[in-house]
Amino acid sequence: MYAIVEIAGQQFKVEKDKKIFVHRLENEIGDSLEFGKVLLIENDGEVKVGTPVVEGAKVTAKVLAHPRGEKVLVFKKKRRKTYQKCNGHRQDFTQIQIEEVIG
């Protein structure tokens, strides 16, 4: 059984006991979450597609950690103009574990 869920503006394919990284959520570590925007559910070959969401379906999850992603370097250069610029960025993530898919 799996579901397609919209979390923080992105769509994820989730299954029970799966761990995923999503954009930073404001919840504390150990909190339980409930996502109601379930777009699709597959259960033993039976597929329910929502218009736009599946009625009565939800996904519960638990917050495991708030890590940061790898550093991404953005380097800009214009040749023969003595222009160079280097910026770094690290994205904040939240790691969640899917506890149950209801639907």
C-alpha positions in Angstrom: 0.0 0.0 0.0 1.3 3.4 -1.0 0.1 6.9 -1.3 1.0 10.2 -3.1 0.9 13.0 -0.6 1.5 16.7 -0.8 3.8 17.9 2.0 5.1 21.5 2.1 4.2 22.1 -1.5 5.9 19.0 -2.9 4.5 15.6 -3.8 6.0 12.4 -2.2 5.3 8.7 -2.7 5.0 7.3 0.9 4.6 3.9 2.4 4.4 2.6 6.0 7.7 2.8 7.9 9.4 4.8 5.1 11.7 7.7 6.1 11.8 10.8 3.8 13.3 14.3 3.9 10.9 17.2 3.4 11.5 21.0 3.5 11.8 22.3 7.0 8.6 22.0 9.1 8.0 23.9 12.3 7.2 20.9 14.5 9.5 19.6 17.3 11.4 16.3 17.2 9.1 13.5 18.3 5.8 15.3 17.3 3.2 13.4 15.3 2.0 14.9 12.1 -1.1 14.3 10.0 -1.3 15.1 6.3 -4.7 15.3 4.7 -3.8 16.2 1.1 -3.6 12.7 -0.2 -3.7 12.7 -4.0 -3.7 9.0 -4.8 -3.9 5.7 -2.8 -3.0 2.2 -4.1 -4.1 -0.8 -2.0 -3.7 -4.3 -3.3 -4.0 -3.2 -7.0 -7.0 -1.0 -6.4 -6.1 2.6 -7.2 -8.1 5.6 -5.9 -7.3 8.9 -7.6 -8.5 12.1 -5.9 -10.2 15.1 -7.6 -8.0 16.8 -6.3 -7.7 14.8 -3.0 -9.0 11.4 -1.9 -11.9 11.9 0.6 -11.3 10.4 4.1 -7.7 9.6 3.4 -4.8 10.7 5.6 -1.2 9.9 6.3 0.3 10.1 9.8 4.0 10.6 10.4 6.5 11.3 13.2 9.3 13.9 13.1 12.8 12.3 13.6 15.3 15.1 13.0 16.0 18.5 11.5 19.2 18.1 9.5 20.8 20.4 7.0 21.6 19.3 3.4 25.0 19.3 1.6 26.6 22.6 0.8 25.9 23.8 -2.7 28.4 26.3 -4.2 27.2 28.8 -6.8 30.2 30.3 -8.7 29.8 33.2 -11.1 32.5 34.6 -13.4 32.8 37.0 -16.2 35.9 36.4 -18.2 38.3 39.3 -18.8 36.3 41.6 -16.4 38.0 40.5 -13.1 34.6 39.5 -11.8 34.2 36.4 -9.6 31.6 35.6 -7.0 31.1 32.5 -4.9 28.1 31.8 -2.8 27.3 28.8 -0.6 23.9 27.5 0.5 22.7 24.7 2.8 19.0 23.7 2.7 17.2 23.0 6.0 15.3 19.7 6.0 13.0 17.7 8.3 13.3 13.9 8.4 10.0 12.2 9.0 8.9 8.6 9.3 5.6 7.5 7.9 3.6 5.6 10.6 0.3 4.9 8.9 -1.5 5.3 5.6 -5.3 5.5 6.1 -7.7 5.4 3.2 
